[in-house]
Amino acid sequence: MKLEPWKTGLAEVSFLKPHEQSIQRIVDKLAENIKKSGRIIHPVIVDASTGLVVDGTHRVEAAKHLKLRYIPVYSVDYLSEKIVLDGWGRILKKPAEFRRLFDEAVKIGFKPCETTAEASVCFFTSSGSASCLSLEEADVHRLYEKISKLESYLSKFDIMYVPEPQLMQALISGGSQLGYRIRLLRKTEVLNLVERGFRLPPKSTRHVVDRRPMFVLCPLEILRSVDAESLFHDWLSRGSWVELGEGVELDRRYDEKVAVFYREDLRNLYPPMVLELLKAVKA
């Protein structure tokens, strides 16, 4: 199966290849919500040529759980500049002594390093100081397995995720003493891992997708139909796309432009904050 870039349509669930591991409790809850509502709300972001799931791993796993053949997708050219690969900063919400964290990292195989450029993990304090650790591991999959092992230990300190560029600001303003970031991946590394059949730990990547489409509100009966693709095309023809600016707050903050699919006959299905944003754009 091959998709056309920069289009919202349907893809076979079997074609899609998540690059991150899923969290089962999130999959179960999402599958339950989808079954209850009878709809998939937002399209999954996928690479048109490879089926790489850029964003939407848990929706894909929920669709498998519900035995859906198709799922709504926004197909992209992953290597395009319109898709920005970034990362998540981590903040430890509970007090932690850096010396203990350092010793645990050394047990796993990390070593101190001089610069952030060669670091696999960098810890930051709210005062601005940094301590960096590296791993002598050329294989990205094995590297991230060890990073994941360290993060399993750090999870006891209650990790909160923020976009990586906002890490220091969040540390200073949030009152936490310690945060960290992990080594940023390159797109070619992500594609290579998927081709090899590997998945990264959750929150290994953060993608900014230009003009991210949301709220297709696709009924499950369309996805189960033998005429699914033509029915979905007809579904989209009955509404319009409304582009919102950057930095909008919906279920979370979106740094990119967001395009909301809107149908007046489905008005009662949109959250009030979305209707307010649409109203402001149309005014």
Backbone as JSON, one array per atom type, in Angstrom:
{
  "sequence": "MKLEPWKTGLAEVSFLKPHEQSIQRIVDKLAENIKKSGRIIHPVIVDASTGLVVDGTHRVEAAKHLKLRYIPVYSVDYLSEKIVLDGWGRILKKPAEFRRLFDEAVKIGFKPCETTAEASVCFFTSSGSASCLSLEEADVHRLYEKISKLESYLSKFDIMYVPEPQLMQALISGGSQLGYRIRLLRKTEVLNLVERGFRLPPKSTRHVVDRRPMFVLCPLEILRSVDAESLFHDWLSRGSWVELGEGVELDRRYDEKVAVFYREDLRNLYPPMVLELLKAVKA",
  "N": [[0.85, -1.19, 0.0], [0.52, 2.23, -0.82], [0.52, 5.61, 0.03], [-0.68, 8.94, -0.72], [1.23, 11.82, -0.28], [0.48, 14.46, 2.07], [-2.28, 14.31, 2.32], [-5.54, 13.74, 3.7], [-6.97, 10.77, 4.53], [-7.88, 7.31, 4.32], [-6.14, 4.5, 5.7], [-4.95, 1.13, 5.58], [-4.87, -0.61, 8.6], [-3.0, -2.61, 8.98], [-0.88, -1.77, 7.41], [0.49, 0.13, 8.79], [3.24, 1.25, 10.8], [4.21, 1.6, 13.89], [6.66, 3.57, 15.64], [7.27, 3.78, 18.25], [6.94, 2.2, 21.46], [3.84, 1.05, 22.82], [1.65, 1.9, 25.57], [-0.04, -0.25, 27.55], [-2.28, 0.21, 29.25], [-3.16, 2.69, 28.36], [-3.84, 2.11, 25.72], [-5.97, 0.31, 26.17], [-7.85, 1.95, 27.49], [-8.29, 3.91, 25.54], [-9.31, 2.37, 23.43], [-11.69, 1.56, 24.6], [-12.97, 4.05, 24.87], [-13.21, 4.79, 22.16], [-14.89, 2.75, 21.22], [-17.15, 3.27, 22.78], [-17.87, 5.9, 21.97], [-18.14, 5.46, 19.3], [-16.58, 6.45, 17.31], [-13.52, 7.52, 15.66], [-11.59, 10.12, 16.56], [-9.35, 11.88, 15.83], [-7.1, 11.96, 13.0], [-4.42, 9.63, 12.38], [-0.97, 10.39, 12.09], [1.05, 9.63, 9.4], [3.86, 8.33, 7.56], [3.86, 8.56, 4.11], [5.11, 6.79, 2.27], [6.34, 4.67, 3.69], [4.71, 3.9, 5.82], [5.37, 4.48, 8.4], [4.43, 5.37, 11.64], [4.06, 8.5, 12.6], [2.79, 10.01, 14.54], [0.43, 8.91, 16.84], [0.43, 6.3, 17.84], [-0.99, 4.9, 19.9], [-3.62, 5.1, 19.03], [-3.5, 3.52, 16.75], [-2.93, 1.0, 17.88], [-5.23, 0.69, 19.4], [-7.11, 0.53, 17.36], [-6.36, -1.9, 16.22], [-7.01, -3.57, 18.35], [-9.77, -3.31, 18.3], [-10.26, -4.54, 16.0], [-10.38, -3.19, 13.51], [-10.23, -2.59, 10.04], [-9.48, -0.34, 8.63], [-8.17, 2.99, 9.25], [-8.44, 6.5, 9.93], [-6.07, 8.68, 8.43], [-3.42, 11.12, 8.21], [-1.39, 11.54, 5.66], [2.07, 12.0, 5.13], [5.19, 13.39, 3.91], [7.79, 12.16, 5.4], [10.47, 12.96, 5.52], [10.4, 15.56, 4.81], [10.79, 19.12, 5.38], [8.56, 20.08, 6.55], [7.86, 18.45, 8.56], [8.92, 18.31, 11.73], [11.32, 16.89, 13.76], [11.59, 16.57, 17.1], [12.19, 16.62, 20.65], [11.28, 15.39, 23.97], [11.47, 17.05, 27.04], [12.28, 16.08, 30.38], [10.98, 16.33, 33.63], [11.68, 15.87, 37.01], [9.38, 15.41, 39.39], [9.35, 14.73, 42.05], [11.55, 15.14, 44.87], [15.01, 14.55, 44.25], [18.23, 13.15, 44.65], [21.08, 14.07, 43.0], [23.52, 12.66, 43.04], [22.83, 10.03, 43.62], [21.34, 9.4, 41.37], [23.3, 9.62, 39.44], [25.08, 7.55, 40.18], [23.46, 5.34, 39.69], [23.17, 5.55, 36.94], [25.81, 5.07, 36.11], [26.08, 2.41, 36.83], [24.55, 1.22, 34.86], [26.05, 1.74, 32.65], [26.67, 4.26, 31.7], [28.81, 7.11, 31.21], [30.57, 10.01, 32.44], [30.62, 13.0, 30.43], [32.01, 15.69, 28.46], [30.62, 17.58, 26.85], [27.33, 18.66, 25.75], [26.79, 17.9, 23.19], [27.84, 15.35, 22.7], [26.44, 13.82, 24.43], [24.34, 11.28, 25.88], [22.44, 11.44, 27.81], [21.39, 14.3, 29.54], [21.43, 16.02, 32.56], [19.76, 18.68, 34.2], [19.74, 21.45, 36.43], [17.53, 23.66, 38.25], [18.92, 25.96, 38.64], [20.47, 26.18, 36.45], [22.77, 24.7, 35.94], [24.5, 21.95, 34.36], [24.85, 18.42, 33.9], [26.34, 15.93, 32.12], [26.0, 12.72, 30.5], [27.32, 9.93, 28.74], [27.04, 7.15, 26.42], [28.96, 4.53, 25.14], [27.9, 3.4, 22.55], [27.08, 2.37, 19.48], [24.87, 1.36, 18.11], [21.64, 2.42, 17.69], [19.25, 1.32, 18.65], [20.07, -0.37, 20.8], [21.25, 1.58, 22.36], [19.04, 3.16, 23.1], [17.64, 1.27, 24.54], [19.16, 1.09, 26.85], [18.94, 3.69, 27.77], [16.23, 3.64, 28.3], [16.23, 1.81, 30.39], [17.49, 3.31, 32.39], [15.54, 5.3, 32.63], [13.43, 3.84, 33.66], [14.24, 3.49, 36.27], [14.28, 6.2, 37.02], [11.62, 6.81, 36.97], [10.42, 6.5, 39.43], [10.57, 8.92, 40.6], [8.54, 10.4, 39.63], [7.92, 11.4, 36.69], [7.47, 14.22, 34.64], [6.49, 15.37, 31.46], [7.66, 17.75, 29.12], [7.74, 19.9, 26.21], [10.94, 19.8, 24.72], [12.38, 22.3, 24.15], [11.27, 23.92, 26.09], [12.16, 23.11, 28.53], [14.04, 24.23, 30.49], [12.74, 26.62, 31.21], [10.4, 25.56, 32.29], [11.46, 24.18, 34.46], [12.46, 26.27, 36.04], [10.17, 27.85, 36.53], [8.4, 26.03, 37.59], [9.21, 25.09, 40.06], [10.58, 22.73, 40.47], [13.57, 20.83, 41.09], [15.23, 19.33, 39.46], [15.81, 18.19, 36.15], [15.85, 16.52, 32.92], [17.15, 15.62, 29.68], [17.07, 13.45, 26.82], [19.17, 11.94, 24.29], [18.71, 13.36, 21.1], [17.04, 12.0, 18.3], [17.69, 11.27, 14.8], [15.85, 11.62, 11.75], [16.42, 9.66, 9.83], [17.44, 7.66, 11.43], [15.18, 6.91, 12.89], [13.56, 5.89, 10.84], [15.18, 3.75, 10.02], [15.17, 2.11, 12.3], [12.49, 1.32, 12.36], [12.33, -0.11, 9.97], [13.9, -2.26, 10.68], [12.28, -3.47, 12.45], [12.12, -2.66, 15.08], [11.02, -0.97, 18.09], [10.97, 2.15, 19.72], [11.27, 3.35, 23.16], [8.33, 4.75, 24.85], [7.66, 8.25, 24.36], [10.09, 8.88, 23.18], [10.38, 10.48, 20.99], [9.24, 13.64, 19.67], [7.04, 15.11, 17.5], [6.53, 17.83, 15.34], [4.02, 18.81, 13.31], [3.28, 20.34, 10.39], [0.32, 22.16, 9.79], [-1.49, 20.35, 11.11], [-4.08, 18.01, 10.93], [-7.25, 17.76, 12.57], [-10.02, 16.34, 14.41], [-11.68, 14.72, 12.64], [-13.68, 12.99, 13.27], [-14.59, 10.39, 12.61], [-17.01, 7.91, 11.93], [-17.25, 4.54, 13.2], [-18.61, 2.71, 11.67], [-18.09, 3.41, 9.05], [-15.39, 2.71, 8.83], [-15.53, 0.01, 8.98], [-16.77, -0.77, 6.73], [-17.11, -2.24, 3.43], [-16.88, -0.42, 1.47], [-15.26, 1.57, 2.46], [-13.29, 3.61, 1.81], [-14.47, 5.26, -0.19], [-16.75, 6.08, 1.19], [-15.61, 7.5, 3.29], [-14.4, 9.58, 1.91], [-16.7, 10.86, 0.99], [-17.72, 11.59, 3.45], [-15.87, 13.55, 4.34], [-16.33, 15.45, 2.38], [-18.59, 16.72, 3.15], [-18.03, 18.6, 5.0], [-15.81, 21.25, 6.16], [-12.44, 22.57, 6.23], [-10.91, 24.32, 8.82], [-8.42, 26.52, 9.51], [-6.35, 26.95, 12.27], [-4.24, 29.13, 14.19], [-0.73, 28.98, 15.2], [0.31, 27.55, 18.33], [-2.09, 26.98, 19.68], [-4.33, 25.98, 22.31], [-5.63, 22.95, 22.89], [-6.49, 19.77, 23.55], [-3.97, 19.71, 24.42], [-1.11, 21.9, 24.18], [-0.41, 23.06, 20.94], [2.29, 23.58, 18.94], [2.45, 23.91, 16.24], [0.62, 24.9, 13.22], [-2.85, 24.16, 13.21], [-5.41, 22.32, 11.64], [-8.8, 22.19, 11.71], [-11.39, 19.94, 11.1], [-14.64, 20.7, 10.26], [-18.11, 20.27, 10.78], [-21.3, 21.47, 10.66], [-23.58, 20.0, 11.34], [-22.59, 18.26, 13.18], [-22.0, 19.65, 15.4], [-22.44, 19.41, 18.17], [-20.58, 17.56, 18.94], [-18.11, 18.66, 19.21], [-15.59, 19.93, 21.44], [-16.26, 22.63, 23.75], [-14.18, 24.59, 23.84], [-12.99, 24.32, 21.36], [-15.03, 25.1, 19.64], [-15.2, 27.77, 20.38], [-12.72, 28.73, 19.48], [-13.0, 28.29, 16.73], [-15.11, 30.03, 16.2], [-13.87, 32.45, 16.72], [-12.02, 32.55, 14.65], [-13.63, 32.65, 12.4], [-14.9, 35.04, 12.76]],
  "CA": [[0.0, 0.0, 0.0], [1.25, 3.49, -0.82], [-0.38, 6.74, 0.21], [-0.27, 10.19, -1.34], [1.59, 12.77, 0.78], [-0.27, 15.67, 2.38], [-3.69, 14.04, 2.13], [-6.27, 13.07, 4.76], [-7.74, 9.68, 3.95], [-7.85, 6.08, 5.1], [-5.07, 3.53, 5.45], [-5.15, -0.15, 6.25], [-4.15, -0.66, 9.87], [-1.87, -3.53, 8.82], [0.2, -1.09, 6.71], [1.11, 1.12, 9.66], [4.37, 0.76, 11.59], [4.58, 2.49, 14.99], [8.09, 3.58, 15.95], [7.41, 3.78, 19.7], [6.16, 1.2, 22.17], [2.59, 1.54, 23.38], [1.4, 1.64, 26.99], [-1.26, -1.04, 27.43], [-3.44, 0.82, 29.93], [-3.64, 3.78, 27.51], [-4.5, 1.45, 24.59], [-7.24, -0.23, 26.64], [-8.77, 3.06, 27.76], [-8.62, 4.55, 24.27], [-10.19, 1.45, 22.71], [-12.99, 1.64, 25.26], [-13.56, 5.35, 24.51], [-13.58, 4.73, 20.74], [-16.05, 1.87, 21.13], [-18.28, 3.96, 23.4], [-18.28, 7.04, 21.15], [-18.41, 5.0, 17.94], [-15.82, 7.28, 16.37], [-12.12, 7.9, 15.85], [-11.67, 11.59, 16.53], [-8.26, 12.53, 15.08], [-6.33, 11.06, 12.13], [-3.04, 9.27, 12.71], [0.01, 10.98, 11.16], [1.88, 8.53, 8.9], [4.7, 8.56, 6.38], [3.11, 8.02, 2.97], [5.78, 5.71, 1.54], [6.77, 3.55, 4.53], [3.73, 3.54, 6.83], [5.84, 4.89, 9.72], [3.49, 6.16, 12.42], [4.75, 9.67, 13.15], [2.06, 10.36, 15.76], [-0.83, 8.17, 16.93], [0.69, 4.88, 18.14], [-2.04, 4.28, 20.72], [-4.81, 4.97, 18.2], [-3.28, 2.36, 15.89], [-3.07, -0.21, 18.68], [-6.65, 0.59, 19.76], [-7.8, 0.07, 16.15], [-6.09, -3.35, 16.13], [-7.8, -4.21, 19.4], [-11.17, -3.29, 17.86], [-10.3, -5.3, 14.73], [-10.72, -2.32, 12.39], [-9.34, -2.76, 8.89], [-9.0, 0.99, 8.23], [-8.11, 4.06, 10.24], [-8.16, 7.79, 9.28], [-4.67, 9.1, 8.53], [-2.9, 12.24, 7.44], [-0.14, 11.01, 5.12], [3.06, 13.05, 4.97], [6.54, 13.03, 3.5], [8.46, 12.27, 6.7], [11.76, 13.63, 5.4], [10.15, 16.96, 4.48], [11.0, 20.12, 6.43], [7.28, 20.35, 7.19], [7.79, 17.56, 9.73], [10.08, 18.6, 12.59], [11.58, 15.89, 14.79], [12.12, 17.2, 18.31], [12.19, 15.7, 21.78], [10.59, 15.75, 25.22], [12.23, 17.23, 28.26], [11.71, 15.4, 31.53], [11.13, 16.98, 34.93], [11.42, 15.01, 38.16], [8.5, 16.17, 40.27], [9.7, 14.42, 43.43], [12.97, 15.45, 45.15], [15.97, 13.49, 43.9], [19.63, 13.51, 44.86], [21.77, 13.78, 41.74], [24.57, 11.67, 43.23], [22.21, 8.7, 43.52], [20.99, 9.21, 39.96], [24.57, 9.44, 38.73], [25.59, 6.2, 40.48], [22.6, 4.38, 39.0], [23.51, 5.63, 35.52], [27.11, 4.44, 35.94], [25.85, 0.96, 36.9], [23.99, 0.81, 33.57], [27.1, 1.86, 31.64], [26.89, 5.65, 31.31], [30.03, 7.76, 31.7], [30.54, 11.48, 32.32], [31.2, 13.56, 29.21], [32.28, 17.12, 28.59], [29.72, 18.47, 26.14], [25.98, 18.16, 25.49], [26.75, 17.36, 21.83], [28.16, 13.92, 22.71], [25.73, 13.23, 25.56], [23.15, 10.44, 25.71], [21.5, 12.0, 28.79], [21.88, 15.5, 30.22], [20.64, 16.49, 33.68], [19.8, 20.13, 34.41], [19.12, 21.95, 37.66], [16.79, 24.9, 38.07], [19.88, 27.06, 38.66], [21.09, 26.27, 35.13], [23.94, 23.83, 35.76], [24.23, 20.73, 33.59], [25.76, 17.28, 34.04], [26.04, 15.1, 30.96], [26.48, 11.35, 30.51], [27.29, 9.33, 27.41], [27.2, 5.71, 26.3], [29.73, 4.12, 23.96], [27.03, 2.45, 21.89], [26.81, 2.86, 18.13], [23.55, 0.92, 17.67], [20.64, 3.29, 18.32], [18.29, 0.51, 19.39], [20.67, -0.77, 22.09], [21.43, 2.82, 23.11], [17.77, 3.56, 23.71], [17.28, 0.26, 25.54], [19.84, 1.46, 28.1], [18.29, 4.92, 28.24], [14.95, 3.2, 28.86], [16.52, 1.18, 31.69], [17.7, 4.41, 33.33], [14.27, 5.99, 32.86], [12.61, 3.0, 34.54], [14.66, 3.87, 37.62], [13.89, 7.59, 37.29], [10.15, 6.94, 37.03], [9.99, 6.55, 40.83], [10.55, 10.33, 41.0], [7.35, 10.98, 39.0], [8.39, 12.18, 35.54], [6.54, 15.06, 33.89], [7.08, 15.65, 30.14], [7.42, 19.06, 28.51], [8.54, 20.04, 24.99], [12.33, 20.01, 25.12], [12.8, 23.7, 24.2], [10.68, 24.59, 27.26], [12.59, 22.4, 29.73], [14.62, 25.12, 31.5], [11.7, 27.53, 31.67], [9.5, 24.78, 33.15], [12.19, 23.9, 35.7], [12.55, 27.5, 36.83], [8.85, 28.32, 36.93], [7.6, 24.99, 38.25], [9.67, 24.8, 41.41], [11.32, 21.46, 40.53], [15.0, 21.03, 41.2], [16.02, 18.54, 38.53], [15.19, 17.7, 34.93], [16.85, 15.97, 32.01], [16.75, 15.32, 28.3], [17.82, 12.35, 26.23], [19.74, 12.23, 22.97], [17.75, 13.53, 20.01], [17.21, 11.13, 17.15], [17.56, 11.79, 13.45], [14.76, 10.95, 11.03], [16.94, 8.45, 9.18], [17.56, 6.65, 12.48], [13.82, 6.44, 13.18], [13.16, 5.04, 9.71], [15.98, 2.54, 10.05], [14.68, 1.27, 13.4], [11.21, 0.73, 11.95], [12.64, -1.11, 8.94], [14.47, -3.42, 11.37], [11.24, -4.06, 13.29], [12.27, -2.24, 16.47], [10.26, 0.16, 18.59], [11.61, 2.93, 20.77], [10.43, 3.56, 24.34], [7.4, 5.89, 24.74], [8.2, 9.61, 24.55], [11.45, 9.03, 22.63], [10.35, 11.54, 19.98], [8.12, 14.57, 19.6], [6.99, 15.62, 16.13], [5.73, 19.01, 15.03], [3.48, 18.52, 11.98], [2.66, 21.55, 9.85], [-1.11, 22.06, 9.47], [-1.96, 19.07, 11.66], [-5.54, 17.92, 10.87], [-7.88, 17.21, 13.77], [-11.49, 16.26, 14.52], [-12.42, 14.15, 11.5], [-14.88, 12.42, 13.89], [-15.0, 9.33, 11.68], [-17.78, 6.81, 12.53], [-16.66, 3.22, 13.03], [-19.28, 1.95, 10.61], [-17.37, 3.68, 7.79], [-14.13, 1.98, 8.84], [-15.84, -1.42, 8.88], [-17.5, -0.99, 5.48], [-16.32, -2.65, 2.26], [-16.71, 0.81, 0.68], [-14.76, 2.52, 3.45], [-12.58, 4.76, 1.26], [-15.42, 6.18, -0.85], [-17.62, 6.64, 2.22], [-14.85, 8.51, 4.04], [-14.27, 10.73, 1.01], [-17.99, 11.54, 1.05], [-17.81, 12.17, 4.81], [-15.08, 14.79, 4.36], [-16.9, 16.42, 1.44], [-19.74, 17.37, 3.79], [-17.55, 19.59, 5.96], [-14.73, 22.13, 5.68], [-11.28, 22.67, 7.11], [-10.68, 25.66, 9.37], [-7.03, 26.55, 10.01], [-6.06, 27.73, 13.47], [-2.84, 29.55, 14.24], [0.21, 28.23, 16.03], [0.24, 27.74, 19.78], [-3.44, 26.85, 20.23], [-4.5, 25.04, 23.39], [-6.79, 22.07, 22.74], [-6.21, 18.8, 24.6], [-2.64, 20.15, 24.84], [-0.65, 23.01, 23.35], [0.15, 22.68, 19.64], [3.19, 24.61, 18.44], [2.24, 24.04, 14.8], [-0.73, 25.24, 12.78], [-3.8, 23.06, 13.31], [-6.58, 22.45, 10.77], [-9.94, 21.47, 12.3], [-12.48, 19.58, 10.21], [-15.88, 21.15, 10.92], [-19.43, 20.05, 10.18], [-22.3, 22.09, 11.51], [-24.51, 18.99, 11.84], [-21.93, 17.53, 14.26], [-21.56, 20.71, 16.31], [-22.49, 18.98, 19.56], [-19.48, 16.64, 19.22], [-16.86, 19.4, 19.4], [-15.43, 20.54, 22.76], [-16.58, 24.07, 23.76], [-13.01, 25.44, 23.54], [-12.78, 24.26, 19.91], [-16.07, 25.95, 19.04], [-14.81, 29.16, 20.62], [-11.62, 29.04, 18.56], [-13.56, 28.37, 15.37], [-15.9, 31.23, 16.16], [-12.94, 33.6, 16.65], [-11.4, 32.55, 13.31], [-14.66, 33.02, 11.42], [-15.41, 36.4, 13.02]],
  "C": [[0.88, 1.24, 0.0], [0.26, 4.64, -0.81], [0.17, 7.97, -0.5], [0.04, 11.21, -0.24], [0.65, 13.97, 0.85], [-1.77, 15.52, 2.08], [-4.28, 13.4, 3.4], [-7.16, 12.01, 4.12], [-7.74, 8.49, 4.88], [-6.62, 5.25, 4.73], [-5.43, 2.23, 6.14], [-4.27, -0.19, 7.51], [-2.92, -1.54, 9.75], [-0.67, -2.89, 8.13], [1.05, -0.22, 7.64], [2.15, 0.5, 10.59], [4.73, 1.77, 12.68], [6.07, 2.43, 15.28], [8.34, 3.64, 17.46], [6.54, 2.66, 20.29], [4.88, 1.85, 22.7], [2.52, 1.2, 24.87], [0.02, 0.99, 27.07], [-2.47, -0.4, 28.09], [-4.02, 1.96, 29.1], [-4.37, 3.19, 26.3], [-5.89, 0.96, 25.01], [-8.27, 0.87, 26.87], [-9.22, 3.72, 26.46], [-9.57, 3.66, 23.45], [-11.6, 1.48, 23.29], [-13.71, 2.94, 24.89], [-14.03, 5.36, 23.06], [-14.84, 3.88, 20.55], [-17.3, 2.57, 21.66], [-18.8, 5.1, 22.53], [-18.67, 6.63, 19.74], [-17.64, 5.76, 16.89], [-14.33, 7.27, 16.69], [-12.05, 9.39, 15.58], [-10.62, 12.2, 15.61], [-7.55, 11.53, 14.17], [-4.93, 10.8, 12.69], [-2.13, 9.91, 11.67], [0.96, 9.86, 10.72], [2.73, 8.99, 7.72], [4.07, 7.83, 5.2], [3.79, 6.79, 2.35], [6.1, 4.49, 2.4], [5.72, 3.08, 5.53], [4.19, 3.84, 8.25], [4.79, 5.74, 10.42], [4.26, 7.29, 13.1], [4.12, 10.06, 14.48], [0.73, 9.59, 15.75], [-0.67, 6.69, 17.21], [-0.47, 4.23, 18.88], [-3.36, 4.16, 19.95], [-4.69, 3.74, 17.28], [-3.49, 1.07, 16.68], [-4.53, -0.41, 19.12], [-7.46, 0.07, 18.57], [-7.57, -1.43, 15.94], [-6.93, -4.11, 17.14], [-9.27, -4.33, 18.99], [-11.38, -4.0, 16.52], [-10.82, -4.45, 13.56], [-9.74, -2.56, 11.26], [-8.7, -1.43, 8.52], [-8.97, 1.95, 9.41], [-7.86, 5.37, 9.49], [-6.7, 8.18, 9.5], [-4.47, 10.43, 7.79], [-1.54, 11.78, 6.97], [0.81, 12.16, 4.77], [4.32, 12.49, 4.32], [7.42, 13.25, 4.73], [9.77, 13.05, 6.63], [11.62, 15.11, 5.03], [10.43, 17.87, 5.68], [9.69, 20.49, 7.14], [7.05, 19.49, 8.43], [9.07, 17.78, 10.53], [10.17, 17.54, 13.67], [12.27, 16.57, 15.97], [12.07, 16.17, 19.43], [11.38, 16.22, 22.95], [11.62, 15.96, 26.32], [11.51, 16.54, 29.4], [11.98, 16.19, 32.8], [10.8, 15.98, 36.02], [10.63, 15.8, 39.19], [8.8, 15.92, 41.75], [11.19, 14.73, 43.65], [13.87, 14.26, 44.85], [17.38, 14.01, 44.12], [20.42, 13.11, 43.62], [22.83, 12.7, 41.9], [24.03, 10.25, 43.09], [21.84, 8.39, 42.07], [22.24, 8.91, 39.14], [25.1, 8.02, 38.94], [24.77, 5.13, 39.76], [22.92, 4.35, 37.51], [24.84, 4.93, 35.23], [26.97, 2.92, 35.97], [25.35, 0.42, 35.55], [25.03, 0.88, 32.46], [27.37, 3.27, 31.16], [28.19, 6.17, 31.92], [29.91, 9.27, 31.56], [31.15, 11.92, 31.0], [31.23, 15.08, 29.32], [31.2, 18.0, 27.98], [28.35, 17.82, 25.93], [25.9, 17.5, 24.11], [26.99, 15.86, 21.81], [27.37, 13.16, 23.77], [24.56, 12.35, 25.12], [22.04, 10.92, 26.64], [22.14, 13.22, 29.41], [20.91, 15.88, 31.34], [20.83, 17.98, 33.86], [19.16, 20.47, 35.75], [18.4, 23.26, 37.36], [17.7, 26.12, 38.11], [20.64, 27.18, 37.34], [22.3, 25.4, 34.92], [23.54, 22.54, 35.06], [25.29, 19.68, 33.87], [25.38, 16.27, 32.97], [26.7, 13.73, 31.06], [26.37, 10.78, 29.1], [27.4, 7.81, 27.51], [28.0, 5.42, 25.05], [28.95, 3.0, 23.25], [26.62, 3.0, 20.54], [25.41, 2.49, 17.65], [22.48, 1.7, 18.42], [19.64, 2.5, 19.13], [18.84, 0.11, 20.76], [20.91, 0.45, 22.97], [20.14, 3.2, 23.83], [17.24, 2.52, 24.69], [17.92, 0.61, 26.89], [19.28, 2.76, 28.65], [16.95, 4.57, 28.9], [15.15, 2.56, 30.24], [16.75, 2.25, 32.76], [16.38, 5.11, 33.65], [13.31, 5.16, 33.72], [12.95, 3.28, 36.0], [14.17, 5.27, 37.98], [12.38, 7.76, 37.45], [9.64, 7.01, 38.46], [9.92, 8.0, 41.34], [9.45, 11.12, 40.28], [7.74, 11.95, 37.88], [7.24, 12.96, 34.9], [7.22, 15.45, 32.58], [6.68, 17.04, 29.67], [8.19, 19.11, 27.19], [9.97, 20.44, 25.35], [12.77, 21.48, 25.14], [12.29, 24.46, 25.44], [11.18, 24.02, 28.58], [13.1, 23.35, 30.82], [13.57, 26.07, 32.07], [10.75, 26.8, 32.63], [10.16, 24.44, 34.48], [12.17, 25.11, 36.62], [11.19, 27.91, 37.38], [8.06, 27.3, 37.75], [8.06, 24.61, 39.63], [10.4, 23.48, 41.55], [12.82, 21.74, 40.5], [15.8, 20.38, 40.08], [15.19, 18.09, 37.34], [16.27, 17.13, 34.03], [16.27, 15.82, 30.61], [17.61, 14.18, 27.8], [18.26, 12.73, 24.82], [18.65, 12.31, 21.91], [18.08, 12.56, 18.87], [17.23, 11.92, 15.85], [16.48, 11.0, 12.72], [15.23, 9.65, 10.38], [17.11, 7.32, 10.19], [16.2, 6.06, 12.83], [13.36, 5.49, 12.09], [13.9, 3.71, 9.72], [15.52, 1.57, 11.14], [13.39, 0.56, 13.01], [11.43, -0.35, 10.9], [13.19, -2.39, 9.56], [13.47, -4.08, 12.32], [11.34, -3.71, 14.75], [11.33, -1.09, 16.81], [11.02, 0.85, 19.72], [10.71, 3.0, 22.0], [9.47, 4.72, 24.13], [8.11, 7.21, 25.03], [9.65, 9.75, 24.11], [11.5, 10.19, 21.64], [9.15, 12.45, 20.21], [8.14, 15.19, 18.21], [6.07, 16.82, 16.03], [5.33, 18.88, 13.56], [2.75, 19.75, 11.45], [1.24, 21.28, 9.39], [-1.68, 20.69, 9.87], [-3.49, 19.01, 11.61], [-6.11, 17.25, 12.11], [-9.4, 17.19, 13.61], [-12.18, 15.81, 13.23], [-13.67, 13.41, 11.98], [-15.45, 11.25, 13.08], [-15.77, 8.2, 12.39], [-17.14, 5.45, 12.24], [-17.32, 2.42, 11.92], [-18.65, 2.21, 9.24], [-16.12, 2.81, 7.72], [-14.33, 0.47, 8.71], [-16.5, -1.77, 7.55], [-16.56, -1.47, 4.36], [-16.06, -1.46, 1.34], [-16.11, 1.93, 1.51], [-14.15, 3.77, 2.82], [-13.52, 5.75, 0.59], [-16.35, 6.82, 0.16], [-16.89, 7.72, 3.03], [-14.64, 9.76, 3.2], [-15.56, 11.54, 1.02], [-18.17, 12.24, 2.39], [-17.07, 13.51, 4.87], [-15.67, 15.86, 3.45], [-18.06, 17.21, 2.06], [-19.33, 18.41, 4.84], [-16.47, 20.46, 5.34], [-13.61, 22.16, 6.71], [-11.08, 24.12, 7.53], [-9.29, 25.67, 10.01], [-6.92, 27.47, 11.21], [-4.58, 28.07, 13.49], [-1.99, 28.66, 15.11], [-0.03, 28.53, 17.5], [-1.15, 27.63, 20.38], [-3.45, 25.78, 21.33], [-5.78, 24.25, 23.15], [-6.69, 21.03, 23.87], [-4.82, 19.03, 25.18], [-2.29, 21.35, 23.97], [-0.05, 22.45, 22.07], [0.99, 23.84, 19.11], [2.99, 24.88, 16.96], [0.84, 24.57, 14.49], [-1.6, 23.98, 12.83], [-4.97, 23.35, 12.38], [-7.7, 21.57, 11.33], [-10.99, 21.2, 11.23], [-13.79, 19.91, 10.92], [-17.12, 20.84, 10.09], [-20.47, 20.59, 11.15], [-23.26, 21.06, 12.11], [-23.91, 18.14, 12.96], [-21.45, 18.47, 15.37], [-21.48, 20.23, 17.76], [-21.36, 18.02, 19.93], [-18.15, 17.36, 19.48], [-16.77, 19.96, 20.82], [-15.71, 22.04, 22.69], [-15.39, 24.95, 23.38], [-12.72, 25.45, 22.04], [-13.79, 25.14, 19.2], [-15.75, 27.42, 19.23], [-13.69, 29.6, 19.69], [-12.12, 29.18, 17.13], [-14.37, 29.64, 15.18], [-15.01, 32.46, 15.98], [-12.32, 33.7, 15.25], [-12.39, 33.06, 12.28], [-15.14, 34.47, 11.57], [-14.7, 37.44, 12.18]]
}
